[in-house]
Structure formats: C-alpha cells, structure tokens
Amino acid sequence: MNAKSIIIETAHSLGFQKAVIASLEPLEAERLFYEAWLASGYAASMDYLKRNPEKRNSPALLCPEAYSAILLFASYYTKPPEDPGPQFGRVARYAVGFDYHLVLPQKLESLRAALEEKLGRAILGRVFSDDVELFEPALASRHGLGFTGKNSLIIAPGLDGSYHFIAELFTDIPLEADRPYKGTCGGCVRCLTACPTKAIVGEKTVDANSCISFLTIENKAAIPTHLRALLGPWVFGCDVCQEVCPYNQASPETAWSEFRPESGVGHYLNLFDLLKIQDKKQFLALFGQTPLARPKRKGLLRNALVVLGNRLPDSGQKKIFDFLLTEQEPLLLEHAIWALDLYSDSKPYLERLYEKRAECREMLNSCRQL
C-alpha cells in the first residue's frame, strides 16, 4: 500500500468517517468569497473572524514545515430522545457530549502515532480543529471532504450528511492532493425555508446576526426582542437546517463515546435548574468540559430565560420571579422580565417585583401589564 492508502485506512480504523489529502496552496477564490461575506456584515460581532482574512486563507502559514494536510471528518451525530416537556431546552447535537476542542487533538495525535508506526518514520506537523485562523470549510470543499451546502455547512458524499467535525493533521509527508467532490443541493431549499430566523440569505451564505447558533453561543449581548420567539426551544445552538437536509436522513452515529450524550449534558437541559446556577464556579463545575462553557453563565442563562418565555412551562412564572429577586446582572434581569411578562397571570409577580427591586423598575415600566 502507498502512504496515502495507509493514511486513509488508518483514519477509518480509528473512527474518522472520511479522510482526504489537501494541498497548502492559498485559497484565492475562497478568500474573495470570505472577504465579501465579511464586507456584508454577516460576521456580526465575531471580530476574531474579521482579523487577517488573507492569513485565514493561507494554510501554509500555519505550519511552515508541512507539505500536505490530512483533512478528516469525525461524526458527532446522536439521535435525540422525545422532547421531555416545556421546562427543557434543546442543545445542538455537536454539543451534547464532551468538548470537541479537548477530544479531537487527542484523536489526531493517536492518528499521528499510528501513522508513524505504519510508515516507519517520524511525522512532523501540527493538529488543528476549529482553533486557529483557517477557513476550514473552504479547504475541506476544495479537496473533496464534501461540498458546501446552501446552509454553508460541508456535506459529505452519499448520505453521510453534515453532522461532522472537521479536523486537520498538517504533515511533512509529500502527498498528492485530492480534488473537489462535485456534490450539489440542486433545487432543494429546505434549509432556507425551515430556518426560523431566515438567517440563510443566499447561496452558501449565512447572516450570523440572525442565526440562532450565533445568538445563543457567540453573541455576548441581549438577544434582539424580535428574534426571541423564533428561538423556540433552542437553549444552545440550533440544528434546524441540518434536520431538514435530505443528506442527513441516514447520518452515521458517532464512533466515539466522548461525543455521546451520556458523556456530557445531553440533548435537553432543565431550564429551571439553569436558573439555580449562582456563580462562575458552579457553572464551570457543570459545563467546563463541554461546549456549553462558551457563552458563560450570563449567556446560557440568558438563553434559558428566552426559552422559558417561548415554552411557558407550568410554575415558570414563580421560578422566574424567584430568580429576579436575587439576580444582579442587568442583562439577565431584562430577559427574565421579558419572559415573565409573557405569562397571562404575571401581573401580580411584576407588581411585587416593582416594590421589592428598585433597579428593575425602569425595565418593569415597559411591561404591558404595568
């Protein structure tokens, strides 16, 4: 077997769904697309995406000793159980288990070690997965890991779909690069139609300003009031555009226990339990090893309050009121008042709050009951 065949076979044996070889040539056409996306303001407040777009599209700058990159797909798909009820919020599938930033580097190092043994040589290089300035989907699309769907996600050949992490092992092994895969969405517009906030604004183009994943994860500010009801049950991330995609109707389950719900927070979070989190220490004890650490306590509780307002579970008004009596963060107070105000019987709670907490009065004065 040649080196490329050994790499692909070894990657599959370790649980990666697909492996291709990429060149490190600049992504020129992809850079132009990326810069136009930035110029349209679609990156929202994610300033880290706006820094040095040329470097982000120049893979060779990440690892000067490398000649090639091994690109890999790792499935994170697991099937969620039936909705347990209105006091629970949905978690995007990629986040139900352990944090992939902690898992994938270990898997890539295992791949490196296995390849060194099989190829009989040391392999110089670096491992990455969503942790450096690299336009990963563009590199993956250029070399056949999949094709870019209308929702901007990389869709694997066949029915392997898009529920995958992309990972890279940059290596000093000279390898022939793979060519693009000629997949297409055709005339399908299911993702555009199904997106609750209509964040898919063009071919392969998502406006982060209205994307539920951005609003609940990367966004540090208030969720715009006109978008809150559209979040529905999503307390962290969103899978709607993937759930309706025809290519995802037979998605392979993850091969690794780390990405299964029993290793992390699972597919649903109890919203009332989230409101009980008092501080950073308690928050990190629950979520520090999972993707849900990203928005921090303030962001995740903000999301929970929006979902409570959308789902209106029994006894929700009482528990939101209790939360309002002690919480100090203005962002959370505003979202809690918004959620409480949606209950038809919230007026007595709002009046009591008006009397007890002076710092809430300006917010309360804007509520329709008062």
N, C-alpha and C positions, 0 to 999 in steps of 0.2 A: 504494500500500500504506500502511496505517496503521502507527503506530510499533510496535505490538505484533507485527504480522506481520513487520515488518523485523527485530525483535529475534529472533524465533524462527527465521526463515530464516538470519540471520547466525550464530546459535549453531550450527545444524546444519552450516553450511558450514565451521565451524572445528573440527568433530569432536565437539561435545557431542551426546549421544544425544537429549536431551529438554530443553525449556525451558518453564517456566511463570512466571506473574506472581503474586507474593504480596503481600498487604496487610501492614502493620506493626502491626495491631491485636494486643493482648495475647492470648496463648494460654491462656485461662482454664481450659477443661476439661482441656487438656493439662497445665497446671500442677498440677491436683489429682491427675491420674494420676501425674505425676512425683514429687510430694511423697509419695504413698502408696508408691511404689517405694522412695524413699529411706528412709521410715519402716520398711519391712520389712527394711532392712539389705542390700538387694541390690546396693548400690554398692560393697560390700566396703571395701577400703582406699583407694578413689579419692576422697580427701577433696575434690579440686577440683570434683567433681560435686555435692558437698553444699553448697557455698558459694552463697548468694544464689539460690535456685531461682526467686524472683519475677523477678529480672533475666534469668535464662536463658530465661524465657518471655515476655519483653517486647522484641520485636525492635526497636522504635523507639528504645530506649535506646542501641543500638549505633551509630546514625548519625543524629543529630538533623536533618541537612539532607535526609534521604531521604524520599520519598513512597511508594516501592514497592521491592520486591526482585525481581530476576530469579533464579529458582532453576533450577539446572541439574544434569543427570545426566551424568557422564563415566565411560564403561565402563573397567574395569581388567582385564577378563577375557582370559585366555590359557589355552590347554589345556595341562595339564602332560604331560610325557612319561611313559613307563612307569617305574615305580619302579626306580631303578638298583641297589637292594640294601640290606641291613640296616645298612650303615655310613653310610647317608644319612638325613637327617631332612627332613620336608616343611615347606614355607613356604606360608603362606596366599597366595592369588593376589594380594591387594591389595599385597603387599609384595615381589613378585618383581623389580620394576623400581626406578626412581628414586623418591625420597621425594615423595609427592603434596603435602606441605606446601611443597615447593620448586617443583613443576611447576604446580599449579593457579593460584596467584596470577599467574603469567606468562600462562597461558591466559586468565584473566579480564581481565587488563589488555589483552591482544590483542583480546578481545571489546569492551571499552570503547572502544578506539581505532577499531575498525571501525564501531561504532555511532555514534561522534561524526562520522565521515566521512559515513556514510549518512544520518544525521538532521540533519546540518549545524549541530550545536550541541555545546558542551562538556557533559560529563556529570559532575556532582559525585556523590560517593559513596565507598563502600569495598568491597573484595573480601574474602571470607572462605571458608574451608573447614576446618572442624574445628579452629579455632584461637582461638575466642572463646567467651564464655558465651552460647550459643544452643542451644536444643533443636531442632537442625536436622531430625531425622526428623519431629517434630511439625509444624513449619512446612511441610515437604515434603508430608506427608499431607494437611494442611488445604487445600492448593491444587493437588492433583491431579498432583504429580510421580509419585506412585504411591500404594499403600495399605500400611498397616502389616501385615506378615505375623505369623503366630503366633510366629516367632522374633525378633520386634521389628525386623526389617530392612524397609526400604522396597522394595516390589516394583513394578516399572514395569508399565504396561499391556501387554497382549498377552503375548508370550513374551520380553520384554526382560529380565525377571528382576531380580535384586538385586545383581549384581556391578557396582556403580556407586559412585563417589564422589558426594557431594552438595556443590555449591558455590553461592555466592551473590554477586551483584553488587547491592549496595544503591545505589539511584539517585534522583536528584531529579526524574525524569520521572514525572508522574502517570499511572498505568496502571490499567486495570480488572483486578482480581484474578481469578484462575481459581478454580473451585470444586473440591471434593474429587472424586477418582476413586472410583467405587463398586466397587472390586475386593474380592475375598474369597478366603480359603483354603478356604471351605466346610468339609466334614467331614474334610479332609486333616490327618493328624497325623504325617506322615513325619518332619518335623524333630524333633518331640518324641520319637518312637520312636528315631530314629537318633543323637541326641545322646549321646556316650559317657558323659558325666558327669551326664546328666539335668538340665542347667542351665536348660532351658526349663520353668519351673514353673507357667505359667499363660498365659492369652491375652495375647499380645504382651509377655510378661514373662520376662526372663532374670535369673537369680541369678548375678551375677558371681563370687561366692565359689567356684563350681564350674565356671565357664565356662573352657574351655581357652584361649581368646583372652586372657582376663584373667590366668589363671595363668602364661602364658608371656610376657606383654608388660608389663602394668601392675603385676603383683604383684612386690614387692621382697623378699619373704620366701621361706622354704622352700615348696616345693610339698608340700601335705599327703600323707603317705605313702599314704593310702587312695585317692588320686586319681592317683598317678603312673602306674600301669599303664594307666589309662584314657586317658592322653595318646597312647598308641600311637606313631605316627611323627612327631607334630607338634612340631617344634622351635621354631616361631614362628607363633602364631595357629592358626586352625582354620577349615576350610570345610565341615565335615560337614553342617551344617544347610542350607547352600546347595546342596551337591552332590546332595542327595536331593529338593530342591524341584522340583516339576513345572514351575514357571515358569522354571527355569534350564536346561531341556534344549535350548534353542536360543539361548543367550546370545550377543549380538553381541561380537565381538572388539574390543579397544580400538583406537581410531583413532590413538593416539599412540605413537610408538616409545619414549618415556620410560617407559611402563608395561610394556613387554615384557621378558621375562626376560634378553635379551641386554644390556639397559641396566643391570641390577642383579645381584642374587645368584642369580636363577633359582629354579626350583621346588623344588630339593633342595640341601641343604648337606652336605658331607662332615663327619661328626661328629668324626672323628679330627683333621681339620685345625683344627676349632674348639678342640680341647684344646691346640693348639700356640700359641694366642694368649697372649702373655706379659703385655701391659700395655695401658693405655688408648690409647696412641699407635698401636700395631699394630692394635688393634680399630677405631679410627676410620678408619685408612687403608683398611680393608676394608669398613666398613659405615657410615661417617659420612654418606654421601649417600643412605642408604636407610632405610626404616622400621625396620630391624633395629638401628639405633643406640639405639632407645628403651629396651630393658631393660639396656643397657650390657653390658660384658664379663661381669660377675658373673651377670646374668640369663640371657644367651644360653648361657653355658657350663653353668649350672645345668640349663637345658632340654636341652642336648645330652647331659648325663650321664643324665638321666631316659630319653631316647630310646634311648641305648646300653643301659640296663638293660632296656628293653622289647624291643629288637630283637636283642640279644646277637650282634653280628657276630663273625666269626672274628678272632682276635687281639685282641679287645676287652679282655679281662681284662689282658693285658700292657700295653696302652696306657693303660688306666685306672690301673694300678699305677704306671707311669712318671709319670703326671700327679700322682698322690698323693705321690710322693717330693719334689716341689718346690713344689707349690701351698701358699699360705699362708692363703687365705680360708676361714674355718670353714664357711661355707655350702656352698662347693664341695667341701670335704673330706667333709662329711656325705653329700652327694648322690653323690659318687664312691664312697664306701664302700658305700652302698646299692646302686649299680649293680654294683659288683664282686662283692658278696655273692650276686647272682642267678646268677652262673656256677657250674655244678656243680663245676668244678675250681678254685675261687677260694681254697680254704683255704691252700695254700702261700703265695700272694701276701699274704693277710691276716696270716699269721704273720710273714712277713718285714717287713711294714709295721709290725706291732706292735713289733718290735725296733728299727726304724730311726727311728720318729717318735713321740716321747712324746706330742705334742699330739693324736695320733689314737687313743690307747689307750682313752679313755673311749668314743669312738664305736665302736671295734672291739670292745669288750667286750659291746656289744649285738648283735653279729652272731651269727647262729645257729651258725656253724661253730666259734666260739671260746667 
